[in-house]
C-alpha cells in the first residue's frame, strides 16, 4: 500500500525525495522503523502536493486524531 501511495507523488517530487520515501518504506518492511515513519513522510508530501483520490483514503488517517498517541504523558 505504501508503494502504491508513493506512486501518486512520482511526478510531483524530485528524485532525492522519492528515494527518501522508498528508503523509509524499505526500512519499515525490514522492521527497523514503525509504520508511522513512512506514513508521516507521505502525509507531509501530500499536504504539499494534494491529490483528491488520496485525500479520501482511510489508510492515510485510519483513526480519529483524538485517539492518536499521547506523547505528552
Predicted model as a PDB file, atoms N, CA, C, CB and O in Angstrom, pLDDT in the B-factor column:
MODEL        1                                                                  
ATOM      1  N   UNK A   1       0.816  -1.186   0.000  1.00 91.00           N  
ATOM      2  CA  UNK A   1       0.000   0.000   0.000  1.00 91.00           C  
ATOM      3  C   UNK A   1       0.863   1.255   0.000  1.00 91.00           C  
ATOM      4  CB  UNK A   1      -0.930  -0.005   1.193  1.00 91.00           C  
ATOM      5  O   UNK A   1       0.557   2.220  -0.700  1.00 91.00           O  
ATOM      6  N   UNK A   2       1.938   1.247   0.779  1.00 92.00           N  
ATOM      7  CA  UNK A   2       2.829   2.412   0.823  1.00 92.00           C  
ATOM      8  C   UNK A   2       3.442   2.687  -0.544  1.00 92.00           C  
ATOM      9  CB  UNK A   2       3.938   2.199   1.861  1.00 92.00           C  
ATOM     10  O   UNK A   2       3.556   3.841  -0.958  1.00 92.00           O  
ATOM     11  N   UNK A   3       3.834   1.636  -1.238  1.00 94.00           N  
ATOM     12  CA  UNK A   3       4.385   1.797  -2.586  1.00 94.00           C  
ATOM     13  C   UNK A   3       3.345   2.407  -3.513  1.00 94.00           C  
ATOM     14  CB  UNK A   3       4.869   0.443  -3.143  1.00 94.00           C  
ATOM     15  O   UNK A   3       3.650   3.295  -4.308  1.00 94.00           O  
ATOM     16  N   UNK A   4       2.115   1.922  -3.405  1.00 93.00           N  
ATOM     17  CA  UNK A   4       1.031   2.430  -4.238  1.00 93.00           C  
ATOM     18  C   UNK A   4       0.823   3.923  -3.970  1.00 93.00           C  
ATOM     19  CB  UNK A   4      -0.278   1.642  -3.975  1.00 93.00           C  
ATOM     20  O   UNK A   4       0.717   4.713  -4.908  1.00 93.00           O  
ATOM     21  N   UNK A   5       0.766   4.302  -2.710  1.00 92.00           N  
ATOM     22  CA  UNK A   5       0.589   5.711  -2.366  1.00 92.00           C  
ATOM     23  C   UNK A   5       1.740   6.560  -2.891  1.00 92.00           C  
ATOM     24  CB  UNK A   5       0.468   5.876  -0.854  1.00 92.00           C  
ATOM     25  O   UNK A   5       1.518   7.651  -3.417  1.00 92.00           O  
ATOM     26  N   UNK A   6       2.948   6.074  -2.752  1.00 93.00           N  
ATOM     27  CA  UNK A   6       4.103   6.855  -3.200  1.00 93.00           C  
ATOM     28  C   UNK A   6       4.087   7.067  -4.710  1.00 93.00           C  
ATOM     29  CB  UNK A   6       5.400   6.165  -2.788  1.00 93.00           C  
ATOM     30  O   UNK A   6       4.638   8.050  -5.204  1.00 93.00           O  
ATOM     31  N   UNK A   7       3.463   6.158  -5.441  1.00 93.00           N  
ATOM     32  CA  UNK A   7       3.361   6.316  -6.889  1.00 93.00           C  
ATOM     33  C   UNK A   7       2.590   7.552  -7.305  1.00 93.00           C  
ATOM     34  CB  UNK A   7       2.716   5.111  -7.485  1.00 93.00           C  
ATOM     35  O   UNK A   7       2.825   8.097  -8.383  1.00 93.00           O  
ATOM     36  N   UNK A   8       1.673   8.001  -6.465  1.00 93.00           N  
ATOM     37  CA  UNK A   8       0.910   9.211  -6.770  1.00 93.00           C  
ATOM     38  C   UNK A   8       1.758  10.476  -6.651  1.00 93.00           C  
ATOM     39  CB  UNK A   8      -0.290   9.312  -5.847  1.00 93.00           C  
ATOM     40  O   UNK A   8       1.327  11.552  -7.066  1.00 93.00           O  
ATOM     41  N   UNK A   9       2.944  10.356  -6.095  1.00 94.00           N  
ATOM     42  CA  UNK A   9       3.833  11.509  -5.931  1.00 94.00           C  
ATOM     43  C   UNK A   9       4.985  11.518  -6.926  1.00 94.00           C  
ATOM     44  CB  UNK A   9       4.384  11.533  -4.532  1.00 94.00           C  
ATOM     45  O   UNK A   9       5.779  12.458  -6.931  1.00 94.00           O  
ATOM     46  N   UNK A  10       5.095  10.505  -7.761  1.00 90.00           N  
ATOM     47  CA  UNK A  10       6.300  10.367  -8.587  1.00 90.00           C  
ATOM     48  C   UNK A  10       6.544  11.558  -9.503  1.00 90.00           C  
ATOM     49  CB  UNK A  10       6.205   9.119  -9.417  1.00 90.00           C  
ATOM     50  O   UNK A  10       7.702  11.904  -9.741  1.00 90.00           O  
ATOM     51  N   UNK A  11       5.519  12.190 -10.019  1.00 91.00           N  
ATOM     52  CA  UNK A  11       5.732  13.348 -10.902  1.00 91.00           C  
ATOM     53  C   UNK A  11       5.920  14.639 -10.118  1.00 91.00           C  
ATOM     54  CB  UNK A  11       4.559  13.502 -11.861  1.00 91.00           C  
ATOM     55  O   UNK A  11       6.486  15.601 -10.637  1.00 91.00           O  
ATOM     56  N   UNK A  12       5.453  14.669  -8.881  1.00 93.00           N  
ATOM     57  CA  UNK A  12       5.499  15.898  -8.089  1.00 93.00           C  
ATOM     58  C   UNK A  12       6.819  16.078  -7.343  1.00 93.00           C  
ATOM     59  CB  UNK A  12       4.359  15.909  -7.102  1.00 93.00           C  
ATOM     60  O   UNK A  12       7.196  17.203  -7.016  1.00 93.00           O  
ATOM     61  N   UNK A  13       7.523  14.981  -7.071  1.00 92.00           N  
ATOM     62  CA  UNK A  13       8.719  15.058  -6.233  1.00 92.00           C  
ATOM     63  C   UNK A  13       9.995  14.853  -7.038  1.00 92.00           C  
ATOM     64  CB  UNK A  13       8.643  14.030  -5.122  1.00 92.00           C  
ATOM     65  O   UNK A  13      10.021  14.073  -7.990  1.00 92.00           O  
ATOM     66  N   UNK A  14      11.052  15.557  -6.649  1.00 91.00           N  
ATOM     67  CA  UNK A  14      12.351  15.291  -7.268  1.00 91.00           C  
ATOM     68  C   UNK A  14      12.893  13.931  -6.820  1.00 91.00           C  
ATOM     69  CB  UNK A  14      13.355  16.409  -6.916  1.00 91.00           C  
ATOM     70  O   UNK A  14      12.415  13.355  -5.843  1.00 91.00           O  
ATOM     71  N   UNK A  15      13.861  13.443  -7.521  1.00 91.00           N  
ATOM     72  CA  UNK A  15      14.410  12.110  -7.283  1.00 91.00           C  
ATOM     73  C   UNK A  15      14.891  11.864  -5.871  1.00 91.00           C  
ATOM     74  CB  UNK A  15      15.524  11.871  -8.205  1.00 91.00           C  
ATOM     75  O   UNK A  15      14.671  10.779  -5.332  1.00 91.00           O  
ATOM     76  N   UNK A  16      15.539  12.835  -5.257  1.00 94.00           N  
ATOM     77  CA  UNK A  16      16.059  12.611  -3.906  1.00 94.00           C  
ATOM     78  C   UNK A  16      14.936  12.428  -2.892  1.00 94.00           C  
ATOM     79  CB  UNK A  16      16.949  13.776  -3.485  1.00 94.00           C  
ATOM     80  O   UNK A  16      15.073  11.635  -1.960  1.00 94.00           O  
ATOM     81  N   UNK A  17      13.832  13.143  -3.057  1.00 94.00           N  
ATOM     82  CA  UNK A  17      12.703  12.973  -2.135  1.00 94.00           C  
ATOM     83  C   UNK A  17      11.988  11.650  -2.385  1.00 94.00           C  
ATOM     84  CB  UNK A  17      11.714  14.140  -2.276  1.00 94.00           C  
ATOM     85  O   UNK A  17      11.518  11.014  -1.442  1.00 94.00           O  
ATOM     86  N   UNK A  18      11.900  11.233  -3.635  1.00 94.00           N  
ATOM     87  CA  UNK A  18      11.305   9.913  -3.928  1.00 94.00           C  
ATOM     88  C   UNK A  18      12.161   8.804  -3.335  1.00 94.00           C  
ATOM     89  CB  UNK A  18      11.150   9.703  -5.457  1.00 94.00           C  
ATOM     90  O   UNK A  18      11.634   7.843  -2.775  1.00 94.00           O  
ATOM     91  N   UNK A  19      13.469   8.932  -3.454  1.00 96.00           N  
ATOM     92  CA  UNK A  19      14.376   7.927  -2.892  1.00 96.00           C  
ATOM     93  C   UNK A  19      14.261   7.868  -1.368  1.00 96.00           C  
ATOM     94  CB  UNK A  19      15.826   8.231  -3.298  1.00 96.00           C  
ATOM     95  O   UNK A  19      14.326   6.788  -0.781  1.00 96.00           O  
ATOM     96  N   UNK A  20      14.091   9.021  -0.733  1.00 96.00           N  
ATOM     97  CA  UNK A  20      13.938   9.043   0.719  1.00 96.00           C  
ATOM     98  C   UNK A  20      12.690   8.274   1.136  1.00 96.00           C  
ATOM     99  CB  UNK A  20      13.870  10.489   1.234  1.00 96.00           C  
ATOM    100  O   UNK A  20      12.730   7.499   2.091  1.00 96.00           O  
ATOM    101  N   UNK A  21      11.586   8.483   0.428  1.00 96.00           N  
ATOM    102  CA  UNK A  21      10.356   7.750   0.731  1.00 96.00           C  
ATOM    103  C   UNK A  21      10.570   6.259   0.527  1.00 96.00           C  
ATOM    104  CB  UNK A  21       9.192   8.248  -0.147  1.00 96.00           C  
ATOM    105  O   UNK A  21      10.162   5.457   1.367  1.00 96.00           O  
ATOM    106  N   UNK A  22      11.203   5.876  -0.574  1.00 96.00           N  
ATOM    107  CA  UNK A  22      11.443   4.457  -0.842  1.00 96.00           C  
ATOM    108  C   UNK A  22      12.335   3.836   0.225  1.00 96.00           C  
ATOM    109  CB  UNK A  22      12.076   4.276  -2.222  1.00 96.00           C  
ATOM    110  O   UNK A  22      12.143   2.681   0.605  1.00 96.00           O  
ATOM    111  N   UNK A  23      13.306   4.596   0.707  1.00 97.00           N  
ATOM    112  CA  UNK A  23      14.185   4.101   1.768  1.00 97.00           C  
ATOM    113  C   UNK A  23      13.399   3.875   3.061  1.00 97.00           C  
ATOM    114  CB  UNK A  23      15.344   5.091   2.016  1.00 97.00           C  
ATOM    115  O   UNK A  23      13.597   2.866   3.738  1.00 97.00           O  
ATOM    116  N   UNK A  24      12.518   4.799   3.401  1.00 96.00           N  
ATOM    117  CA  UNK A  24      11.700   4.646   4.612  1.00 96.00           C  
ATOM    118  C   UNK A  24      10.748   3.455   4.485  1.00 96.00           C  
ATOM    119  CB  UNK A  24      10.897   5.935   4.885  1.00 96.00           C  
ATOM    120  O   UNK A  24      10.540   2.724   5.454  1.00 96.00           O  
ATOM    121  N   UNK A  25      10.176   3.258   3.306  1.00 96.00           N  
ATOM    122  CA  UNK A  25       9.300   2.112   3.086  1.00 96.00           C  
ATOM    123  C   UNK A  25      10.088   0.815   3.245  1.00 96.00           C  
ATOM    124  CB  UNK A  25       8.650   2.182   1.686  1.00 96.00           C  
ATOM    125  O   UNK A  25       9.594  -0.144   3.838  1.00 96.00           O  
ATOM    126  N   UNK A  26      11.303   0.783   2.721  1.00 97.00           N  
ATOM    127  CA  UNK A  26      12.157  -0.407   2.855  1.00 97.00           C  
ATOM    128  C   UNK A  26      12.506  -0.652   4.323  1.00 97.00           C  
ATOM    129  CB  UNK A  26      13.452  -0.247   2.017  1.00 97.00           C  
ATOM    130  O   UNK A  26      12.511  -1.797   4.776  1.00 97.00           O  
ATOM    131  N   UNK A  27      12.794   0.404   5.056  1.00 97.00           N  
ATOM    132  CA  UNK A  27      13.110   0.256   6.477  1.00 97.00           C  
ATOM    133  C   UNK A  27      11.901  -0.254   7.247  1.00 97.00           C  
ATOM    134  CB  UNK A  27      13.586   1.591   7.065  1.00 97.00           C  
ATOM    135  O   UNK A  27      12.048  -1.056   8.170  1.00 97.00           O  
ATOM    136  N   UNK A  28      10.721   0.196   6.881  1.00 96.00           N  
ATOM    137  CA  UNK A  28       9.503  -0.325   7.520  1.00 96.00           C  
ATOM    138  C   UNK A  28       9.351  -1.816   7.210  1.00 96.00           C  
ATOM    139  CB  UNK A  28       8.244   0.462   7.039  1.00 96.00           C  
ATOM    140  O   UNK A  28       9.050  -2.613   8.098  1.00 96.00           O  
ATOM    141  N   UNK A  29       9.558  -2.181   5.956  1.00 95.00           N  
ATOM    142  CA  UNK A  29       9.441  -3.581   5.552  1.00 95.00           C  
ATOM    143  C   UNK A  29      10.430  -4.460   6.318  1.00 95.00           C  
ATOM    144  CB  UNK A  29       9.672  -3.719   4.041  1.00 95.00           C  
ATOM    145  O   UNK A  29      10.118  -5.602   6.658  1.00 95.00           O  
ATOM    146  N   UNK A  30      11.614  -3.928   6.586  1.00 96.00           N  
ATOM    147  CA  UNK A  30      12.646  -4.675   7.323  1.00 96.00           C  
ATOM    148  C   UNK A  30      12.377  -4.688   8.827  1.00 96.00           C  
ATOM    149  CB  UNK A  30      14.028  -4.073   7.053  1.00 96.00           C  
ATOM    150  O   UNK A  30      12.996  -5.455   9.565  1.00 96.00           O  
ATOM    151  N   UNK A  31      11.459  -3.844   9.278  1.00 96.00           N  
ATOM    152  CA  UNK A  31      11.143  -3.794  10.698  1.00 96.00           C  
ATOM    153  C   UNK A  31      12.014  -2.859  11.512  1.00 96.00           C  
ATOM    154  CB  UNK A  31      11.243  -5.142  11.263  1.00 96.00           C  
ATOM    155  O   UNK A  31      12.010  -2.930  12.741  1.00 96.00           O  
ATOM    156  N   UNK A  32      12.764  -1.979  10.851  1.00 96.00           N  
ATOM    157  CA  UNK A  32      13.650  -1.076  11.588  1.00 96.00           C  
ATOM    158  C   UNK A  32      12.988   0.247  11.952  1.00 96.00           C  
ATOM    159  CB  UNK A  32      14.887  -0.807  10.780  1.00 96.00           C  
ATOM    160  O   UNK A  32      13.481   0.959  12.826  1.00 96.00           O  
ATOM    161  N   UNK A  33      11.877   0.588  11.296  1.00 95.00           N  
ATOM    162  CA  UNK A  33      11.109   1.782  11.664  1.00 95.00           C  
ATOM    163  C   UNK A  33       9.633   1.393  11.715  1.00 95.00           C  
ATOM    164  CB  UNK A  33      11.352   2.964  10.647  1.00 95.00           C  
ATOM    165  O   UNK A  33       9.208   0.487  10.998  1.00 95.00           O  
ATOM    166  N   UNK A  34       8.850   2.071  12.555  1.00 93.00           N  
ATOM    167  CA  UNK A  34       7.417   1.774  12.617  1.00 93.00           C  
ATOM    168  C   UNK A  34       6.672   2.375  11.416  1.00 93.00           C  
ATOM    169  CB  UNK A  34       6.819   2.309  13.932  1.00 93.00           C  
ATOM    170  O   UNK A  34       7.196   3.246  10.721  1.00 93.00           O  
ATOM    171  N   UNK A  35       5.472   1.907  11.192  1.00 90.00           N  
ATOM    172  CA  UNK A  35       4.640   2.373  10.073  1.00 90.00           C  
ATOM    173  C   UNK A  35       4.456   3.878  10.073  1.00 90.00           C  
ATOM    174  CB  UNK A  35       3.285   1.704  10.116  1.00 90.00           C  
ATOM    175  O   UNK A  35       4.368   4.490   9.009  1.00 90.00           O  
ATOM    176  N   UNK A  36       4.397   4.481  11.245  1.00 88.00           N  
ATOM    177  CA  UNK A  36       4.156   5.919  11.327  1.00 88.00           C  
ATOM    178  C   UNK A  36       5.243   6.731  10.611  1.00 88.00           C  
ATOM    179  CB  UNK A  36       4.071   6.346  12.787  1.00 88.00           C  
ATOM    180  O   UNK A  36       4.968   7.847  10.170  1.00 88.00           O  
ATOM    181  N   UNK A  37       6.440   6.217  10.485  1.00 93.00           N  
ATOM    182  CA  UNK A  37       7.535   6.967   9.864  1.00 93.00           C  
ATOM    183  C   UNK A  37       7.290   7.182   8.366  1.00 93.00           C  
ATOM    184  CB  UNK A  37       8.867   6.232  10.077  1.00 93.00           C  
ATOM    185  O   UNK A  37       7.231   8.335   7.938  1.00 93.00           O  
ATOM    186  N   UNK A  38       7.144   6.136   7.550  1.00 94.00           N  
ATOM    187  CA  UNK A  38       6.879   6.405   6.133  1.00 94.00           C  
ATOM    188  C   UNK A  38       5.514   7.064   5.916  1.00 94.00           C  
ATOM    189  CB  UNK A  38       6.957   5.108   5.333  1.00 94.00           C  
ATOM    190  O   UNK A  38       5.352   7.863   4.993  1.00 94.00           O  
ATOM    191  N   UNK A  39       4.544   6.736   6.752  1.00 92.00           N  
ATOM    192  CA  UNK A  39       3.215   7.321   6.599  1.00 92.00           C  
ATOM    193  C   UNK A  39       3.249   8.822   6.867  1.00 92.00           C  
ATOM    194  CB  UNK A  39       2.217   6.638   7.542  1.00 92.00           C  
ATOM    195  O   UNK A  39       2.587   9.588   6.166  1.00 92.00           O  
ATOM    196  N   UNK A  40       4.003   9.247   7.860  1.00 92.00           N  
ATOM    197  CA  UNK A  40       4.139  10.675   8.155  1.00 92.00           C  
ATOM    198  C   UNK A  40       4.810  11.401   7.001  1.00 92.00           C  
ATOM    199  CB  UNK A  40       4.939  10.887   9.448  1.00 92.00           C  
ATOM    200  O   UNK A  40       4.406  12.507   6.641  1.00 92.00           O  
ATOM    201  N   UNK A  41       5.822  10.792   6.425  1.00 94.00           N  
ATOM    202  CA  UNK A  41       6.507  11.419   5.283  1.00 94.00           C  
ATOM    203  C   UNK A  41       5.559  11.537   4.090  1.00 94.00           C  
ATOM    204  CB  UNK A  41       7.766  10.603   4.886  1.00 94.00           C  
ATOM    205  O   UNK A  41       5.544  12.566   3.415  1.00 94.00           O  
ATOM    206  N   UNK A  42       4.777  10.505   3.826  1.00 94.00           N  
ATOM    207  CA  UNK A  42       3.811  10.570   2.730  1.00 94.00           C  
ATOM    208  C   UNK A  42       2.775  11.660   2.986  1.00 94.00           C  
ATOM    209  CB  UNK A  42       3.117   9.212   2.541  1.00 94.00           C  
ATOM    210  O   UNK A  42       2.438  12.422   2.080  1.00 94.00           O  
ATOM    211  N   UNK A  43       2.271  11.736   4.212  1.00 93.00           N  
ATOM    212  CA  UNK A  43       1.292  12.776   4.546  1.00 93.00           C  
ATOM    213  C   UNK A  43       1.877  14.167   4.324  1.00 93.00           C  
ATOM    214  CB  UNK A  43       0.826  12.628   6.003  1.00 93.00           C  
ATOM    215  O   UNK A  43       1.198  15.057   3.812  1.00 93.00           O  
ATOM    216  N   UNK A  44       3.122  14.347   4.706  1.00 93.00           N  
ATOM    217  CA  UNK A  44       3.807  15.631   4.511  1.00 93.00           C  
ATOM    218  C   UNK A  44       3.808  16.010   3.034  1.00 93.00           C  
ATOM    219  CB  UNK A  44       5.259  15.566   5.047  1.00 93.00           C  
ATOM    220  O   UNK A  44       3.470  17.141   2.683  1.00 93.00           O  
ATOM    221  N   UNK A  45       4.179  15.085   2.178  1.00 94.00           N  
ATOM    222  CA  UNK A  45       4.248  15.382   0.749  1.00 94.00           C  
ATOM    223  C   UNK A  45       2.862  15.571   0.139  1.00 94.00           C  
ATOM    224  CB  UNK A  45       4.985  14.268   0.018  1.00 94.00           C  
ATOM    225  O   UNK A  45       2.695  16.388  -0.767  1.00 94.00           O  
ATOM    226  N   UNK A  46       1.880  14.840   0.617  1.00 93.00           N  
ATOM    227  CA  UNK A  46       0.527  15.026   0.089  1.00 93.00           C  
ATOM    228  C   UNK A  46      -0.086  16.339   0.552  1.00 93.00           C  
ATOM    229  CB  UNK A  46      -0.364  13.868   0.507  1.00 93.00           C  
ATOM    230  O   UNK A  46      -0.985  16.858  -0.110  1.00 93.00           O  
ATOM    231  N   UNK A  47       0.370  16.886   1.660  1.00 93.00           N  
ATOM    232  CA  UNK A  47      -0.085  18.232   2.040  1.00 93.00           C  
ATOM    233  C   UNK A  47       0.480  19.263   1.069  1.00 93.00           C  
ATOM    234  CB  UNK A  47       0.341  18.572   3.499  1.00 93.00           C  
ATOM    235  O   UNK A  47      -0.198  20.231   0.723  1.00 93.00           O  
ATOM    236  N   UNK A  48       1.702  19.060   0.636  1.00 94.00           N  
ATOM    237  CA  UNK A  48       2.332  19.977  -0.329  1.00 94.00           C  
ATOM    238  C   UNK A  48       1.824  19.755  -1.747  1.00 94.00           C  
ATOM    239  CB  UNK A  48       3.847  19.813  -0.300  1.00 94.00           C  
ATOM    240  O   UNK A  48       1.756  20.694  -2.540  1.00 94.00           O  
ATOM    241  N   UNK A  49       1.468  18.512  -2.067  1.00 94.00           N  
ATOM    242  CA  UNK A  49       1.013  18.138  -3.417  1.00 94.00           C  
ATOM    243  C   UNK A  49      -0.278  17.336  -3.275  1.00 94.00           C  
ATOM    244  CB  UNK A  49       2.113  17.307  -4.192  1.00 94.00           C  
ATOM    245  O   UNK A  49      -0.260  16.112  -3.403  1.00 94.00           O  
ATOM    246  N   UNK A  50      -1.394  18.009  -3.013  1.00 93.00           N  
ATOM    247  CA  UNK A  50      -2.657  17.300  -2.749  1.00 93.00           C  
ATOM    248  C   UNK A  50      -3.140  16.473  -3.937  1.00 93.00           C  
ATOM    249  CB  UNK A  50      -3.733  18.293  -2.365  1.00 93.00           C  
ATOM    250  O   UNK A  50      -2.898  16.807  -5.097  1.00 93.00           O  
ATOM    251  N   UNK A  51      -3.821  15.399  -3.612  1.00 91.00           N  
ATOM    252  CA  UNK A  51      -4.443  14.528  -4.599  1.00 91.00           C  
ATOM    253  C   UNK A  51      -5.835  14.194  -4.064  1.00 91.00           C  
ATOM    254  CB  UNK A  51      -3.580  13.219  -4.865  1.00 91.00           C  
ATOM    255  O   UNK A  51      -5.959  13.689  -2.948  1.00 91.00           O  
ATOM    256  N   UNK A  52      -6.875  14.466  -4.836  1.00 90.00           N  
ATOM    257  CA  UNK A  52      -8.247  14.267  -4.356  1.00 90.00           C  
ATOM    258  C   UNK A  52      -8.524  12.810  -4.002  1.00 90.00           C  
ATOM    259  CB  UNK A  52      -9.244  14.735  -5.407  1.00 90.00           C  
ATOM    260  O   UNK A  52      -9.204  12.533  -3.014  1.00 90.00           O  
ATOM    261  N   UNK A  53      -8.009  11.887  -4.790  1.00 89.00           N  
ATOM    262  CA  UNK A  53      -8.223  10.462  -4.517  1.00 89.00           C  
ATOM    263  C   UNK A  53      -7.577  10.055  -3.199  1.00 89.00           C  
ATOM    264  CB  UNK A  53      -7.664   9.606  -5.661  1.00 89.00           C  
ATOM    265  O   UNK A  53      -8.201   9.383  -2.378  1.00 89.00           O  
ATOM    266  N   UNK A  54      -6.348  10.455  -3.000  1.00 89.00           N  
ATOM    267  CA  UNK A  54      -5.608  10.094  -1.786  1.00 89.00           C  
ATOM    268  C   UNK A  54      -6.232  10.756  -0.555  1.00 89.00           C  
ATOM    269  CB  UNK A  54      -4.124  10.504  -1.916  1.00 89.00           C  
ATOM    270  O   UNK A  54      -6.248  10.165   0.525  1.00 89.00           O  
ATOM    271  N   UNK A  55      -6.741  11.967  -0.710  1.00 85.00           N  
ATOM    272  CA  UNK A  55      -7.312  12.702   0.424  1.00 85.00           C  
ATOM    273  C   UNK A  55      -8.480  11.976   1.073  1.00 85.00           C  
ATOM    274  CB  UNK A  55      -7.762  14.069  -0.025  1.00 85.00           C  
ATOM    275  O   UNK A  55      -8.743  12.190   2.256  1.00 85.00           O  
ATOM    276  N   UNK A  56      -9.183  11.133   0.345  1.00 83.00           N  
ATOM    277  CA  UNK A  56     -10.352  10.440   0.902  1.00 83.00           C  
ATOM    278  C   UNK A  56     -10.046   9.001   1.318  1.00 83.00           C  
ATOM    279  CB  UNK A  56     -11.481  10.441  -0.110  1.00 83.00           C  
ATOM    280  O   UNK A  56     -10.956   8.267   1.704  1.00 83.00           O  
ATOM    281  N   UNK A  57      -8.794   8.594   1.245  1.00 83.00           N  
ATOM    282  CA  UNK A  57      -8.429   7.225   1.599  1.00 83.00           C  
ATOM    283  C   UNK A  57      -8.289   7.072   3.112  1.00 83.00           C  
ATOM    284  CB  UNK A  57      -7.121   6.823   0.902  1.00 83.00           C  
ATOM    285  O   UNK A  57      -7.579   7.846   3.754  1.00 83.00           O  
ATOM    286  N   UNK A  58      -8.948   6.099   3.667  1.00 78.00           N  
ATOM    287  CA  UNK A  58      -8.904   5.857   5.114  1.00 78.00           C  
ATOM    288  C   UNK A  58      -7.505   5.450   5.574  1.00 78.00           C  
ATOM    289  CB  UNK A  58      -9.912   4.772   5.500  1.00 78.00           C  
ATOM    290  O   UNK A  58      -7.158   5.670   6.734  1.00 78.00           O  
ATOM    291  N   UNK A  59      -6.706   4.870   4.704  1.00 80.00           N  
ATOM    292  CA  UNK A  59      -5.370   4.413   5.092  1.00 80.00           C  
ATOM    293  C   UNK A  59      -4.512   5.572   5.586  1.00 80.00           C  
ATOM    294  CB  UNK A  59      -4.682   3.718   3.913  1.00 80.00           C  
ATOM    295  O   UNK A  59      -3.670   5.396   6.467  1.00 80.00           O  
ATOM    296  N   UNK A  60      -4.725   6.748   5.021  1.00 76.00           N  
ATOM    297  CA  UNK A  60      -3.915   7.906   5.403  1.00 76.00           C  
ATOM    298  C   UNK A  60      -4.288   8.433   6.786  1.00 76.00           C  
ATOM    299  CB  UNK A  60      -4.068   9.014   4.371  1.00 76.00           C  
ATOM    300  O   UNK A  60      -3.451   9.052   7.442  1.00 76.00           O  
ATOM    301  N   UNK A  61      -5.496   8.211   7.240  1.00 72.00           N  
ATOM    302  CA  UNK A  61      -5.940   8.661   8.563  1.00 72.00           C  
ATOM    303  C   UNK A  61      -6.932   7.636   9.104  1.00 72.00           C  
ATOM    304  CB  UNK A  61      -6.588  10.094   8.496  1.00 72.00           C  
ATOM    305  O   UNK A  61      -8.133   7.905   9.157  1.00 72.00           O  
ATOM    306  N   UNK A  62      -6.437   6.452   9.511  1.00 65.00           N  
ATOM    307  CA  UNK A  62      -7.342   5.364   9.903  1.00 65.00           C  
ATOM    308  C   UNK A  62      -8.089   5.594  11.210  1.00 65.00           C  
ATOM    309  CB  UNK A  62      -6.572   4.103  10.012  1.00 65.00           C  
ATOM    310  O   UNK A  62      -9.142   4.996  11.432  1.00 65.00           O  
ATOM    311  N   UNK A  63      -7.560   6.448  12.075  1.00 65.00           N  
ATOM    312  CA  UNK A  63      -8.175   6.674  13.380  1.00 65.00           C  
ATOM    313  C   UNK A  63      -8.412   8.162  13.576  1.00 65.00           C  
ATOM    314  CB  UNK A  63      -7.290   6.107  14.518  1.00 65.00           C  
ATOM    315  O   UNK A  63      -7.659   8.978  13.045  1.00 65.00           O  
ATOM    316  N   UNK A  64      -9.435   8.528  14.322  1.00 67.00           N  
ATOM    317  CA  UNK A  64      -9.633   9.952  14.641  1.00 67.00           C  
ATOM    318  C   UNK A  64      -8.413  10.505  15.369  1.00 67.00           C  
ATOM    319  CB  UNK A  64     -10.907  10.152  15.505  1.00 67.00           C  
ATOM    320  O   UNK A  64      -7.775   9.806  16.156  1.00 67.00           O  
ATOM    321  N   UNK A  65      -8.104  11.743  15.103  1.00 65.00           N  
ATOM    322  CA  UNK A  65      -6.918  12.355  15.709  1.00 65.00           C  
ATOM    323  C   UNK A  65      -6.969  12.318  17.237  1.00 65.00           C  
ATOM    324  CB  UNK A  65      -6.775  13.798  15.235  1.00 65.00           C  
ATOM    325  O   UNK A  65      -5.933  12.242  17.898  1.00 65.00           O  
ATOM    326  N   UNK A  66      -8.189  12.372  17.794  1.00 67.00           N  
ATOM    327  CA  UNK A  66      -8.338  12.338  19.244  1.00 67.00           C  
ATOM    328  C   UNK A  66      -7.791  11.035  19.848  1.00 67.00           C  
ATOM    329  CB  UNK A  66      -9.808  12.508  19.617  1.00 67.00           C  
ATOM    330  O   UNK A  66      -7.436  11.004  21.027  1.00 67.00           O  
ATOM    331  N   UNK A  67      -7.720   9.973  19.060  1.00 63.00           N  
ATOM    332  CA  UNK A  67      -7.232   8.692  19.563  1.00 63.00           C  
ATOM    333  C   UNK A  67      -5.744   8.495  19.300  1.00 63.00           C  
ATOM    334  CB  UNK A  67      -8.014   7.560  18.935  1.00 63.00           C  
ATOM    335  O   UNK A  67      -5.225   7.401  19.526  1.00 63.00           O  
ATOM    336  N   UNK A  68      -5.050   9.518  18.833  1.00 62.00           N  
ATOM    337  CA  UNK A  68      -3.642   9.413  18.490  1.00 62.00           C  
ATOM    338  C   UNK A  68      -2.760   9.171  19.704  1.00 62.00           C  
ATOM    339  CB  UNK A  68      -3.197  10.657  17.784  1.00 62.00           C  
ATOM    340  O   UNK A  68      -3.237   9.100  20.837  1.00 62.00           O  
ATOM    341  N   UNK A  69      -1.478   9.046  19.447  1.00 59.00           N  
ATOM    342  CA  UNK A  69      -0.511   8.831  20.519  1.00 59.00           C  
ATOM    343  C   UNK A  69      -0.503  10.021  21.472  1.00 59.00           C  
ATOM    344  CB  UNK A  69       0.898   8.596  19.942  1.00 59.00           C  
ATOM    345  O   UNK A  69      -0.667  11.168  21.055  1.00 59.00           O  
ATOM    346  N   UNK A  70      -0.315   9.738  22.720  1.00 52.00           N  
ATOM    347  CA  UNK A  70      -0.262  10.802  23.726  1.00 52.00           C  
ATOM    348  C   UNK A  70       1.179  10.985  24.155  1.00 52.00           C  
ATOM    349  CB  UNK A  70      -1.168  10.475  24.953  1.00 52.00           C  
ATOM    350  O   UNK A  70       1.596  10.471  25.193  1.00 52.00           O  
ATOM    351  N   UNK A  71       1.939  11.720  23.356  1.00 49.00           N  
ATOM    352  CA  UNK A  71       3.366  11.915  23.620  1.00 49.00           C  
ATOM    353  C   UNK A  71       3.629  12.745  24.857  1.00 49.00           C  
ATOM    354  CB  UNK A  71       4.022  12.565  22.441  1.00 49.00           C  
ATOM    355  O   UNK A  71       4.720  12.670  25.423  1.00 49.00           O  
ATOM    356  N   UNK A  72       2.658  13.539  25.295  1.00 50.00           N  
ATOM    357  CA  UNK A  72       2.874  14.431  26.429  1.00 50.00           C  
ATOM    358  C   UNK A  72       2.783  13.694  27.768  1.00 50.00           C  
ATOM    359  CB  UNK A  72       1.864  15.565  26.395  1.00 50.00           C  
ATOM    360  O   UNK A  72       3.142  14.261  28.800  1.00 50.00           O  
ATOM    361  N   UNK A  73       2.321  12.468  27.775  1.00 48.00           N  
ATOM    362  CA  UNK A  73       2.146  11.731  29.032  1.00 48.00           C  
ATOM    363  C   UNK A  73       3.483  11.291  29.578  1.00 48.00           C  
ATOM    364  CB  UNK A  73       1.236  10.513  28.832  1.00 48.00           C  
ATOM    365  O   UNK A  73       3.542  10.656  30.631  1.00 48.00           O  
TER     366      UNK A  73                                                      
ENDMDL                                                                          
END                                                                             
